[in-house]
Structure formats: C-alpha cells, structure tokens
Amino acid sequence: MSAKGTLKIPRPLYEELKGVIDRSSYRSVNEFVVYVLRDLVAEQPTHVSITGLAQKEIAIIRERLRNLGYL
C-alpha cells in the first residue's frame, strides 16, 4: 500500500462533504476527496516533463527520430 499524507480542510466543508457522501456510494469523506482530486489532476495537461521539455516538443523530437530511422 502507498504512503499517505494528511490534508486538513475546514470543518464546515468537511460537514458539507459528509452530506454529499450520505447521498452517494462513497464510504467516507476521504474516499470522495481522493476521487475528486484524482479526477481533477487527470484533467490537467502535463506541460513539462521531468527533462524540462514540453510534451509537444518531445513528440516532435520522437517524430524526427522516427523519420530518420532511429526509432
């Protein structure tokens, strides 16, 4: 199992989220928050890779290498 961290949210928000999960299939506020955050992160484009190059730049380089027969 992966390591976990703690996220603190205001109590009024927590209580609202409890109301949301009571009307859903989620088992806990934590489960719901993890789902929402994963969904939010997945929607965000990855602009910069670990090398500092944008994904578009990497795609262009790969295409050039493919055209030259290296890939």
C-alpha positions as CSV (number, residue, x, y, z in Angstrom):
1,M,0.0,0.0,0.0
2,S,1.2,3.5,-0.8
3,A,2.2,6.0,1.8
4,K,-0.4,8.6,2.8
5,G,-0.4,12.2,3.8
6,T,-2.8,14.3,5.8
7,L,-4.9,17.0,4.2
8,K,-6.6,19.5,6.5
9,I,-9.8,21.1,5.4
10,P,-12.2,23.5,7.2
11,R,-14.7,21.7,9.5
12,P,-17.7,23.3,7.7
13,L,-16.5,22.0,4.4
14,Y,-16.0,18.6,5.9
15,E,-19.5,18.6,7.2
16,E,-20.9,19.5,3.8
17,L,-18.9,16.7,2.2
18,K,-20.3,14.3,4.7
19,G,-23.8,15.3,3.5
20,V,-22.7,14.7,-0.1
21,I,-21.4,11.2,0.6
22,D,-24.5,10.3,2.6
23,R,-26.4,10.6,-0.7
24,S,-23.8,8.8,-2.8
25,S,-22.0,5.5,-3.0
26,Y,-18.8,6.8,-1.3
27,R,-18.0,5.2,2.0
28,S,-16.1,8.2,3.5
29,V,-15.2,11.8,3.0
30,N,-11.6,10.7,2.4
31,E,-12.7,8.3,-0.4
32,F,-14.7,11.1,-2.0
33,V,-12.0,13.7,-1.7
34,V,-9.4,11.3,-3.2
35,Y,-11.7,10.6,-6.1
36,V,-12.3,14.2,-6.8
37,L,-8.6,15.2,-6.6
38,R,-7.6,12.3,-8.8
39,D,-10.2,13.4,-11.4
40,L,-9.0,17.0,-11.2
41,V,-5.4,16.1,-11.6
42,A,-6.2,13.8,-14.5
43,E,-7.8,16.6,-16.4
44,Q,-4.7,18.8,-16.2
45,P,-2.4,18.5,-19.1
46,T,1.2,17.6,-18.4
47,H,3.0,20.5,-19.9
48,V,6.5,19.8,-18.8
49,S,8.2,16.5,-18.4
50,I,11.0,15.7,-16.0
51,T,13.5,16.7,-18.6
52,G,12.0,20.2,-18.8
53,L,10.7,19.7,-22.3
54,A,7.1,20.2,-23.1
55,Q,5.2,17.1,-24.2
56,K,4.7,18.7,-27.6
57,E,8.5,19.1,-28.0
58,I,9.1,15.5,-27.0
59,A,6.5,14.4,-29.6
60,I,8.3,16.4,-32.3
61,I,11.7,15.1,-31.4
62,R,10.3,11.5,-31.4
63,E,8.8,12.0,-34.9
64,R,12.0,13.4,-36.2
65,L,14.0,10.5,-34.9
66,R,11.4,8.1,-36.3
67,N,11.7,9.8,-39.7
68,L,15.4,9.4,-39.6
69,G,15.1,5.7,-38.8
70,Y,16.3,5.8,-35.2
71,L,13.0,4.8,-33.7
